[in-house]
Amino acid sequence: MFALTLVVGCATGFAAVHIALDRACSRHYECDASHPTLSMTLRHGDVRRNVVPMLLASSVCLLFADCALWATCCSDQRGGGLISTHAALLAGIASLPAMVLTIEKDPRGQAHLDAAVAWSALRMVQGALALPAVWLCTRGSAPFAVVNAGRLVLAVSLMCVGAKLCADAPSGDMDGELQFIAVRGVLAYHLTLVPETAGARVVLFGDGCTRVRMEASTRYIPGWNKDAGGSYSVRDEDASV
């Protein structure tokens, strides 16, 4: 369920930025000469009506995926013991109100700019903080070693790009094209975490199913089995979080 939520959230985000750029360029800007930022596209009512609900829906889906990733990492004692695992969840939670402020405030105002910068920073930091636990959960798998190397490269690249965009934002010199690339990069990075979110589920229990808990399993993640002489196995222990 959470893997599908993550896919839907990323797909909605991709669609939102595509619609924002496409409509802004076709109606309001000469984008070949001067590429608009996302904030500039949101200044126009026809863009806001379509894009704002999609951005909010994408952020909510990403938050659910953050919770699923946290539960999966905590189901492995190595990943669950890291401070960065819990810090990544907190960054993901904080990114939702930052997005709400971004879309609610006037795109021409300072509050919108601050919220947008905060959302970008929190999303990039969340991805980087989650990496150590993700690596520990998938350690020993040759395919995931390649995937994690790609994730690391993408995360570091996004942090560098994000630092430049955050530095340029207050002066109004932000590169609009680079900003759109960065947003797509953040969504692409989170999309690579589908395998780690696939094992999480919400369970209702208690009298009348009045209580809720999240459970996670690492059975979807190939792990190293030391007793098998270097072969790969699938761990199928479940842990309630």
C-alpha positions, 0 to 999 in steps of 0.5 A: 500500500505504501509503495503505491502511495509513494509512486502516486505521490511522486507521479503527482509531483512530476505532473504538477511541475510539468503542468506549472511549467507548460502552462506558464511558458505557453501563456505568461513567459518566453521560457526560452529566453527567461526560464521562470521559477516555480514561484513565478508560475504560481503567481497566475491563477490558471496555474494555481487552480490546477497545480496547488491541489496536486502539490499538496496531495504529493506532499501528503503521499510523501509523508506517508511514505516517510513513515513507511520507510522509517518503520521498515528501517526500525524493523532492522535493529541496525537501522533502527538504532541510528539517530539519523533514521528518526531525524529523517522522519522528523524532517519529512513531517516538517516538510508538510507544513512547509509545503502548506505555507508555500502554496498558501502564501503570496508567491511574491512575498517573503513568507512564501520564499522562506517556506519554499526554501525550507521545503526544499532543504527538508526534503533533501536533508530527509533523503540524505539522513535516511541513507545510512539506515537504508544501506544497513537494511540492504547490506549484502545485496549486490543489486542494492549495492549498485542502487545505493551507490546511485542514491548516494550520488543523487543525494549528494548532487541534490544537496549541492544544487539545493545549497546553491538555490537556497543561497541564490533565493534571497537575492532573486537570482535563482535559476528557474531551470535548475530549480525545476531540475532539483524538484524532479531530482528530489521526486526521483530520489524518493521514487527509488525507495519503493522497495523499502516502503513495500513491506510496511502496513497499517494494522487495526487492532483492539476491541472494535479495531479502535487502535492503529499501529504500523508494522513493517517487514524486511522480506521485500529486501534481499539481505546477506545470510552469513550462515548460507556461505555467502548466498542471498536470502530474503529475511521474513521477520516482521516487527511491529513499530 
